[in-house]
């Protein structure tokens, strides 16, 4: 049985047939002309279509609710490894990581992937005493509200088991108690659920189905998808053990959808990431590095104790007014460096800051006279 869902508009079989309802058809059928259908289609038997078959909003056209599910973007860490402890930290764009137990888990981008649909995965290497690792992503309330009238949610991803023994990734969903406010949250639905057993030394496609009609309280306030690497508890308890996760897909509807980016292109995916985190540095340059390319510029006036800033408009409007950090091009936090000079100015405060720009000018401490100054900034508006 093949199930095709959410086909738009009409079918043409020797004449026009408009159909907006679910259909069940038994037997062999040959359609000549274009076939476009809105509603669920369940068909037993052979189907031959001579002409175009439109499947807009079908399973193959489902959107992915996970931004950077391909792990292409790592603006905070570049290609290097990041040590992760008990406090959740963002490593790959939009993805938070933490561990339970002891030791320092290493998280980094990997160029190993399960197939040609992606170039990267996330590589997680364990440490002595580590009991579990959690990776998660939070979804804004404005997006989550679109699921209110849905009944099903699928979570799927590829998992490479480099631990030397069978293991089973698990998943869990949380919602905040106030809209986009994650100071308090609740586990919803059926709690923590396993996916599939993953044999050692190979990639396995795993998945989990969630019933959105069961105990999904406060879904309109946002939600978090959590992938738990905890079964068995010895999965990552040694630095010689590692796993990889790739192509994380979360889609609504009655079946698992093939992986696709949340954005329609690699550029659109980056823009989605930059809604939450943007920097002036090059993509693979770690913030705080000594680096000039991409730096913003500003002009200091004598006696003004102000830096009139240039190039401060964000590429992407932020989710909310972000927190902004800055470094001079030498990598020193909180100051600006004079172009072609050793002079520096210490940052005091931004006079104007919004979802669209860093600031019209910045207060600074007194310093060298007139001159052009360079600096890098990072704007963060994560959930």
Secondary structure, 3 states (H helix, E strand, C coil): CEEECCCCCEEECCCEEECCCCEEEECCEEEECCEECCCCEEEECCEEEECCEECCCCHHHCCCCCCCCCCCCCCCCCCCCEEECCCCEECCCCCEEEEEECCCEEEEEECCCCCCCCCCEEEEECCCCEEEEEEEEEECHHHHHHHCCCCEEEEEEEEEEECCCCECCEEEEEEEEECCEEEEEEEEEEEEEECCCECCCCEEEEEEEEECCCCCCCHHHCEEEEEEECCCCCCCCCCCCEEEEEEEEEEECCCCCCCCCCCCCHHHHHHHHHCCEEECCCCCCCCCCCCCCCCEEEEECCCCCEEEECCCECCCCCCCCCEEEEECCCCCECEEEECCCCCEEEEEEECCCCCCECCCEEEECCCCCCEEEEEEEEEECCC
